[in-house]
Amino acid sequence: MEIFKFFQKEQGLNEAKIEPSLVGQPIQPQKKRYRDAAPRIKKIVETYKEIDMMDYLRGLSHNFSF
């Protein structure tokens, strides 16, 4: 019975996290590094058909770090 209550609570928390995204609101504020990288990546993606594939992939790779 205890595990059932745990799963109910967990399901409720997950639904509460998902609901804002269904109406177009961001779930969490983005970290600064992602806010900064998004416009750069978008600009590179927009040049997909205009540049060499290796240059395209190299440009994208410079915007990611692990």
C-alpha positions as CSV (number, residue, x, y, z in Angstrom):
1,M,0.0,0.0,0.0
2,E,2.9,2.4,0.8
3,I,4.4,2.0,-2.7
4,F,1.0,2.8,-4.2
5,K,0.9,6.1,-2.4
6,F,4.5,6.9,-3.5
7,F,3.6,6.3,-7.1
8,Q,0.5,8.5,-6.8
9,K,2.5,11.3,-5.3
10,E,5.2,10.9,-8.0
11,Q,2.6,10.9,-10.8
12,G,1.1,14.1,-9.4
13,L,4.5,15.8,-9.3
14,N,5.3,14.8,-12.9
15,E,1.9,16.0,-14.1
16,A,2.4,19.3,-12.3
17,K,5.8,19.7,-14.2
18,I,4.3,18.8,-17.6
19,E,1.1,20.8,-17.4
20,P,2.8,24.3,-17.9
21,S,4.6,23.0,-21.1
22,L,1.3,21.9,-22.6
23,V,0.0,25.5,-22.5
24,G,3.2,27.0,-23.9
25,Q,5.0,28.0,-20.7
26,P,8.6,26.9,-20.1
27,I,9.0,24.3,-17.4
28,Q,12.2,25.8,-15.9
29,P,14.1,28.9,-16.7
30,Q,17.0,28.1,-19.0
31,K,20.6,28.3,-17.7
32,K,22.6,31.2,-19.0
33,R,24.9,29.0,-21.1
34,Y,21.9,27.6,-23.0
35,R,20.3,31.0,-23.5
36,D,23.6,32.2,-24.9
37,A,24.2,29.2,-27.1
38,A,20.7,29.0,-28.6
39,P,21.0,32.0,-31.0
40,R,24.4,30.9,-32.2
41,I,23.2,27.4,-32.9
42,K,20.1,28.7,-34.6
43,K,22.2,30.9,-36.9
44,I,24.4,27.9,-37.8
45,V,21.3,25.7,-38.5
46,E,19.9,28.3,-40.8
47,T,23.0,28.0,-43.0
48,Y,22.6,24.2,-43.4
49,K,22.2,24.1,-47.2
50,E,24.6,27.0,-47.8
51,I,27.9,25.6,-46.4
52,D,30.0,22.5,-46.6
53,M,28.7,19.6,-44.3
54,M,32.0,19.4,-42.4
55,D,32.1,23.2,-41.8
56,Y,28.4,22.9,-40.6
57,L,29.2,20.1,-38.2
58,R,32.4,21.8,-37.0
59,G,30.4,25.0,-36.3
60,L,27.8,23.2,-34.3
61,S,30.4,21.2,-32.4
62,H,32.1,24.4,-31.2
63,N,28.9,25.3,-29.3
64,F,28.7,22.1,-27.3
65,S,30.9,21.0,-24.4
66,F,30.6,17.9,-22.2
